[in-house]
Amino acid sequence: MTLELKQIIEALLFSAERPLSPKEIRAIFAEATDEENPGVPEPFRNVREAQIVATLDELKAECELQRRSYQLVEIAGGWRLVTRAEYAPWLKKLLDEARPHRLSPPSLETLAIIALRQPIARADIAAIRGVEVDGVVKTLLERDLITIVGKSEAPGRPMLYGTTQKFLEHFGLRDIDDMPKAAELRLQAAALKTAEEKANVAASVTDAQAPVVETATPHPNPLPQGAREDVSSPYRGEDKGEGDNLPA
């Protein structure tokens, strides 16, 4: 069987447990050997990186055109085959037992701060969150979502934290520049708040313009049919609950 460059690259992507960059694929072609069939890898040993990029684009278009259950995406500085979102209910059932525990809200909040402010020291993270973050930072380090990227010039030279390649893979980002900037998030939050305030004002105006329906208030102590109210009774009329009107 005559192998094609596209087939080999697809096999590499299918077998890889992480995104592969064109440079890494190029290195695999250059170093691949086959003791039983030494002539098989030779035609691909000098493949150029531009050829690999073109083949990746072709594979991506082919997946889209044929509506395969998986797609080729550019993520974390490389390329990876991933299943489509519509198959999530079945895949979730299959993978739930092997899937690691989800990140807790405090972990996600801390991770977002690090991603947006990196490199950042632990004390600065704690100052933003208003709580100690030692345990959360330890968890994120163990999950390989953050790493130590250096030391600050501040007194004591505290360690600085940043996100990892696995962080990009986990959240489906090509690189850290795909992250929304803090200023963009503030603008989005302000726009959302303005929209909510306008909606509340509109609702208030609608309520104010609604017609008021008056209903008759029933007598607090209705008399039986045919009975006549005793005008001499100290309890005549409405009971105002005033102790001074009660008989001795």
N, C-alpha and C positions, 0 to 999 in steps of 0.2 A: 504494500500500500504506500502510495506517495503522500507524504505528509505536507501540509500547507502551513505557512507561518501562522495564519489565523487559528487553525486548529490547535497548534502547540500553545499559543498564548491563551486560548480559552481553557485548555487543560490546566495551565499554570494558575490562572485566576480561580478556577473551580476548586483546586486543591489547596490554595493558600488560605491561611487562617487570618490574614491581615491584608490590607491594601498593598499592591505592588506598584512601584513607580516604573516608568519606562526605563530609567537607568538601571534599576534592579533586574528587570526582565532582560535587558541587554547583557548584563553580567552573567545571568544564567545561561544564555545562549553561548556566550564566549567560553564558559567553563564546563559545559555539559559534556559528558563522555558516555560511551556505550561499549563495554568490553566485548559483548557478543556481536554487535553490529557497529564497529567503529566508524563506518562510513556514513551512518545515518545523521549524526549531528553536524557533520562537516559543512553542508551547504548553508547552514544557518549560523555558523560560528562568527561570521563577519557582518551580520545584519546590523543596519544602522538604527540609531534611536529614532530618527525621523520615520523610518518604515514602521517601527513599533507603534508610534503615536498614530500614524495613519490607519494601521490595522485595528487599534483600539477604537478609534472613531467609527470604523466600518462595523466592528462587532456591536457597538452601542446602537447604531442605526438598525442593524439586523434584528437585535432583540426587540426594539420598538416596533419595527415593521411586522414582525411575526407574532407580536403580543405574547411572548414567552412568559412563563410564570416568574421569571427572574429578569433583572435588568443590570446593565453595566453602568456603574456610577463612579464619578471622580470624587474621592473622599480621602481626607487626611494626607494629602500630597501624593496619592496613588490611585489605583483603579481596583474596583472590587465588584464581584457578582453578588447581588443581594436579591432576595425575594421581594415581590411586589406587596404593597400594603394591604391589598384586598384579601390576601391569603392569611392575614394575621390571626383570625380566630382559630384556625386549625393548627398553625405553627405554634401559637401560644400554648395550646393544649399539649402539643408534643414536647415543647421545650421547657415548660414551667418547672418541672422537677429539677432540671439541670441548671436552670437560670439562677444566678446569684440574687441575693435579696436586693430589692429596690432601695435606692437612696432615700433617706428620710428627708423631710422638709428642711431641718437644720443643715443637713449635708448639702442639699441642693442650693440653699441660700448662700452657704459659705463658698461653694464651688462657683457660683455666679459672681461673687465678689472677687474671687481670685482671677477668674477668667477676664473680667472687665478691668481690673486694676493691676494685673500682673506687670512686673514682679512686685510682690507685696509681702510685708512682714506680718507675722502672726499677731503682734500687738495692734497693728492697724486693722486687721480683720476683726479682732475682738472689739475695737473701738467703734467700728461701723455697725456691728451686730448688737453691741451692748451686752454681750455675755462672753464667757470664756469659750474658747474654740479648740482647746487642746485635743479633746477626744475626737471631735469631728475632723480636724486636720489629720490626725493619726489614721482614721478610717479612710480618708481620701488618698493618703499615701499608700496604704495597704492595697487599695483598689487600683493603684497606678493611674489615677485620674489627675493627680498633681505630683510635682516633684520639686526638689530644692534646686533653684537655678542660680544661686549665688548668695552673697552676704551684703547687707546694707552698710553704708558708710556711717550710719548713726552710732552713737555710743553703745558699746557692747557688741557691735557687729552682728545684729540678729540675722537669722537666715531669711532668705526671700523665696517665695513660692510662686510657681507658675504651672500652667496646664501641660499635659503630655500628649503624645501621639494618640494614646488610647482614648483620651478625652475627645479628640476630634472624631475618632472612629465611633465612639459611643453616641455622639450627638449628630453624626452625619455631616460634619463640616469639612470642607476642602482644606481650609487653613484658618488660622485665628482671625484673619481679616473678615471672615464671614460672620463673625460675632457682631451683633448690633452694638453701636457705641453707646456709652452712658448718656450722651446728649440726645441721641435719637430716642432712647427709652424714656427720657424725661419729657420730650416733646409728645411722644405717643401717650404717656400717662396724662399729660395736661390736656391733650385733645379728647381723651376718653372722659376726663372729669368734666370738661366743658359740655360735651354731648349729654352727659348724665344730668348736669344742672339745667340745660335747656329742656330736656325731657321732663324733669320735675316741675319746671315753671309752666310748661304747656299743660301738664296734668292738673296743676293748681288752677289755671285759668279755666279749663274745661269744667272742673268741679264748681267754680264760682259762678259760671254761667248756667249751670243746670237749674231748672225750675224747682222751687221749694214747695212741697206738697204739705199743706197743713191738715192735721187730723184732730178730731175732737178729743179732748182729754176726759176720760171717764171719771165720774165722781168717786172719790177715794173710798167712801163707805156707802155704796148703793143700798137703798131700802128695798124690801120685798115689794112685789107688784101689789098695788092697792093700798100700801101703808102710807101714813102721813107723818112727816117729820115733826117731832116734838120740839117746838121752839123754846121750851123751857129747859131743855137738856143742856148741861154745861159743855157737852161735846158737840154742839151744833156746828155744822160747817166743817171745814178742813181741819184736821189735826196737825197743828204746826209743831208738835213735839215740845211745846214750852211748858216747863214744870209749873210756872206760876199760875196757869189756867186750870190746873187740876183741882178738884174739890178736896177739902180738908178731910 
